[in-house]
Amino acid sequence: MTAPTSSSTYRSWADTPNTGPIAWSVVIPTYNESERVVPTIGAIAAHLSSLGSPWELIVADDGSTDDTVEVLNALGLANLQVLVAEQNGGKGSAVRRGVLAAQGDVILFADADQSTPIEQFASLLSCIEGGADVAIGSRAAAGAHVSNKSMARKVFSKGLNLLVRFGFGVHHADTQCGFKMFTTTAGRQLFQRQLIDQFSFDLEILYLAKKFGMRVDEVPVEWIDAPGSTVDPAKVAVEFLKDMAVIRWNDLRGRYRRDNR
């Protein structure tokens, strides 16, 4: 019998809805990503379909004002779910909606620009299969390979890391890489309690994982600074400092207790 080709497994995923248990869910947050999201979906679908397990793709749109949603719906992919927000709520809000809608045993969220290639999926999955509750891609861990990162972003990342280590006791080398994987149990516990909707939601999630005693593995990944980034390091740094205080205040008020939700 001839083994199925990667193109045939992709066509099966694209044309035939999942009917049984789903192994993996991939969540992509989008905001005005009509030009980049289709190549990203193509790369993710081709790679994961070739691995042989049932999986789903969830795109959580964050109130795009371009034609991102129309482009996604026009793809007609059987196992793609598009979540639409009426207005922009922030990346953290989009990721939360996607994670809480996911049906897979394992949930990955990945940025729409595919700065971390989907080929890094297996490295995180091996950590989850080895007992981790959360596996996070890292641009700063030993063995990571980073390309085209500007000096401003390098300084910004280093400064944030120092703040996180000394201000929060969260000792991961990189909290903000947009490539993180969760068991479905851990994902639901964390994102049901997530309150930060903007850039700092990654930090909040890792703060909660530490608070709840979850095992978090940090995995060195390949990362390429994709063109077209709209991140303003100075503006984000101010928001990050503010959100650090908010997270501490939320914790002191008991808003992160496991019995809250």
Stockholm file with secondary structure:
# STOCKHOLM 1.0

chainA/1-261         MTAPTSSSTYRSWADTPNTGPIAWSVVIPTYNESERVVPTIGAIAAHLSSLGSPWELIVADDGSTDDTVEVLNALGLANLQVLVAEQNGGKGSAVRRGVLAAQGDVILFADADQSTPIEQFASLLSCIEGGADVAIGSRAAAGAHVSNKSMARKVFSKGLNLLVRFGFGVHHADTQCGFKMFTTTAGRQLFQRQLIDQFSFDLEILYLAKKFGMRVDEVPVEWIDAPGSTVDPAKVAVEFLKDMAVIRWNDLRGRYRRDNR
#=GR chainA/1-261 SS CCCCCHHHHHHHHHHSCCCSCCSEEEEEEESSCTTTHHHHHHHHHHHHHTTCSCEEEEEEECCCSSSHHHHHHHTCCTTEEEEECSSCCCHHHHHHHHHHHCCSSEEEEECTTCSSCGGGHHHHHHHHHTTCSEEEEESSSTTCEEESCCHHHHHHHHHHHHHHHHHHCCCCSCSCCSEEEEEHHHHHHHHTTCCCCSTTHHHHHHHHHHHTTCCEEEEECEEECCTTCCCCHHHHHHHHHHHHHHHHHHHHTTTTCGGGC
#=GC SS_cons         CCCCCHHHHHHHHHHSCCCSCCSEEEEEEESSCTTTHHHHHHHHHHHHHTTCSCEEEEEEECCCSSSHHHHHHHTCCTTEEEEECSSCCCHHHHHHHHHHHCCSSEEEEECTTCSSCGGGHHHHHHHHHTTCSEEEEESSSTTCEEESCCHHHHHHHHHHHHHHHHHHCCCCSCSCCSEEEEEHHHHHHHHTTCCCCSTTHHHHHHHHHHHTTCCEEEEECEEECCTTCCCCHHHHHHHHHHHHHHHHHHHHTTTTCGGGC
//
